[in-house]
Amino acid sequence: MKNKESKEIRHDWSAMEVQHIYNQPVLELVYQAAQVHRMWHEPGTVQLCTLLSIKTGGCPEDCAYCGQAARYHTGIQVKALMDKEAVLDCARRAQAAGSTRFCMAAAWREVRDNADFDRVLEMVKGVHELGLEVCCTLGMLTERQANRLQQAGLFAYNHNLDSSEAYYEQIIQTRSYDQRLETLGHVRQAGILVCCGGIIGLGETIEDRIHMLCTLSNLPEHPESVPINALARVPGTPLADLPRVDTWEMVRMIATARLLMPQSMIRLSAGRSEMNTLEQAWCFMAGANAVFTSESETLLVTPNPKLEEDRMMFEKLGLKLLKKP
Ligand code: SF4
């Protein structure tokens, strides 16, 4: 495991190596990850990213964890695509509150070449002009659509792998792992940065987590942003009754991701609302250096801490908000 001593980026991690890293005693794992984190990043800084659902619910996909899938009875209110001005107002408030990244999410299977996509392109352009890192998560993309987003000023595109290839079809049947990778390829080819991570607590094994981390860290270029999510158990979804993810599992995932992809931003994502300050502090110590926030105190449709609570946490931990480079 060479990353510990040298500023080397590797793309040839074996499952056995990753397993060895992941299964170390947790204090040793966190210690190594914290060392690597300090070699590549300004310690004590966290990027705030505002996530806005610009089109909510009614999605035709069957992702077993998702409250926005139309087929599950989750009681989530379906909302049509937002107006551009309302989105830009939200982006301005996010910027004033300290966010340097603004991510717009639409519950679509894929992007269609229609008036809604044209509206999203206008939103991307507007947020880009505010000087924010603008990100979108809109489902599958063609090469041409990725190019249009890039031309509009898109900085990053989020498309998660969710789990290992082997476990993926237990969670999602309406599209394949290869289609996920294909969209990521289109994003890269268009010159847009990649935001790609996964979720733990879906009923997967440790081996599945290790294989997902292997896939991410063996991509020709590491995703510049890697969200690590704990399952948010949404009533009405098939995974609603699974147990809460133990925080040490999140710490292990974050620390391993930090060691495998030292240069990436590791985003402590869904699951924070069930963690106290101490638990989140361990995640920051393990190498997480970004969190999501939103005005609605939800992460899309699941709970997320209030911005005020986050501010108090950052102050208590001595964490500073990352400024735009
Ligand atoms: S995760 Fe995305 S694609 Fe899957 S059901 Fe939810 S909104 Fe649709």
Residues whose N, C-alpha, C, O or C-beta is under 5 A from the ligand:
A	BS01	SF4	C59 E61 D62 C63 C66 Q68 A69 A107 W108
